[in-house]
Amino acid sequence: MRLNKHILLVLAALVLVGCGAKKKVVSTPEPEVIEPAVPTWHTCLIQGARATISTDSDRQSSAITMQTVHDSMLVISVMPMLGMEMLRIEATPIEITAIDKIHGQYAKATYAQLNNKLTPALNWDILQQLCTAELPTGDERARLVYMFNGERIELIVDYTPRKLDVPVRVGHQRLDKYTQVDISRWL
């Protein structure tokens, strides 16, 4: 009987408390929708930048022009003197083509083929960031260090101001006038 009294008392208390309670509208926060980052540019052009490549035994510097179409293609033109293009590098997210205009040769390679001998690995994202001055190192100078067949290679790019959403000429170079060589010959 005492147990029944206690149960009745607890139930009565709950009813009294429940009657006096005001309902509050509790809104559950909607989950934050994170949308993918929209690129702030479609094309990028950097003219008159300076690239310096240093190894243990050599140091070379040259003017370069970099043209990029976002997530599609980029072209790096190396012009060491008088604005004459001597080396052209064309890259897509899948492969890289290097054209040696002085010797009339070209070679193609996938990133996997290049990375067999290159440490750390090079990929499309790093190359695109390098050619658009978006590396974490800043928009005035980039510095990358790689090991290639046991030799240290340092690349320094001193940027000029970039131009966004301007016409760029990134079409593939006609390769029929060049001799294709195996990429391992250049590596």
ZINORLIN-V35491 format. One record per residue. RES is the residue in three letters. SS is DSSP state (hx for helix, st for strand, lp for the rest). OMEGA is omega in whole degrees, 0 to 359 (* if undefined). Layout:
RES|SS|OMEGA  RES|SS|OMEGA
This chain:
MET|lp|178  ARG|hx|180  LEU|hx|179  ASN|hx|179  LYS|hx|180  HIS|hx|179  ILE|hx|179  LEU|hx|180  LEU|hx|179  VAL|hx|179  LEU|hx|180  ALA|hx|179  ALA|hx|179  LEU|hx|179  VAL|hx|180  LEU|hx|179  VAL|hx|180  GLY|hx|179  CYS|hx|182  GLY|hx|183  ALA|lp|174  LYS|lp|180  LYS|lp|176  LYS|lp|177  VAL|lp|180  VAL|lp|179  SER|lp|177  THR|lp|181  PRO|lp|178  GLU|lp|180  PRO|lp|181  GLU|lp|180  VAL|lp|179  ILE|lp|180  GLU|lp|179  PRO|lp|181  ALA|lp|178  VAL|lp|181  PRO|lp|181  THR|lp|180  TRP|lp|176  HIS|lp|175  THR|st|180  CYS|st|179  LEU|st|175  ILE|st|180  GLN|st|175  GLY|st|175  ALA|st|180  ARG|st|178  ALA|st|177  THR|st|178  ILE|st|179  SER|st|171  THR|lp|179  ASP|lp|186  SER|lp|187  ASP|lp|176  ARG|st|180  GLN|st|181  SER|st|182  SER|st|172  ALA|st|178  ILE|st|171  THR|st|180  MET|st|179  GLN|st|185  THR|st|168  VAL|st|188  HIS|lp|177  ASP|lp|183  SER|lp|184  MET|st|173  LEU|st|178  VAL|st|174  ILE|st|178  SER|st|179  VAL|st|184  MET|st|185  PRO|lp|180  MET|lp|174  LEU|lp|177  GLY|lp|180  MET|lp|181  GLU|lp|181  MET|lp|179  LEU|st|179  ARG|st|177  ILE|st|177  GLU|st|181  ALA|st|172  THR|st|177  PRO|lp|183  ILE|lp|186  GLU|st|178  ILE|st|175  THR|st|177  ALA|st|183  ILE|st|177  ASP|st|185  LYS|lp|179  ILE|lp|183  HIS|lp|177  GLY|lp|182  GLN|st|172  TYR|st|177  ALA|st|177  LYS|st|177  ALA|st|171  THR|st|179  TYR|hx|179  ALA|hx|178  GLN|hx|178  LEU|hx|186  ASN|hx|173  ASN|lp|184  LYS|lp|186  LEU|st|178  THR|st|352  PRO|lp|185  ALA|lp|175  LEU|lp|177  ASN|lp|183  TRP|hx|183  ASP|hx|179  ILE|hx|181  LEU|hx|179  GLN|hx|178  GLN|hx|178  LEU|hx|184  CYS|hx|179  THR|lp|180  ALA|lp|180  GLU|lp|176  LEU|lp|180  PRO|lp|181  THR|lp|177  GLY|lp|185  ASP|lp|177  GLU|lp|181  ARG|st|175  ALA|st|178  ARG|st|178  LEU|st|178  VAL|st|180  TYR|st|170  MET|st|181  PHE|st|183  ASN|lp|178  GLY|lp|179  GLU|st|180  ARG|st|177  ILE|st|178  GLU|st|177  LEU|st|176  ILE|st|177  VAL|st|174  ASP|st|187  TYR|lp|164  THR|lp|181  PRO|lp|180  ARG|lp|176  LYS|st|183  LEU|st|177  ASP|lp|174  VAL|lp|178  PRO|lp|176  VAL|lp|180  ARG|lp|184  VAL|lp|178  GLY|lp|179  HIS|lp|176  GLN|lp|174  ARG|lp|185  LEU|lp|185  ASP|lp|178  LYS|lp|179  TYR|lp|177  THR|st|179  GLN|st|176  VAL|lp|179  ASP|lp|183  ILE|hx|180  SER|hx|177  ARG|hx|179  TRP|hx|181  LEU|lp|*
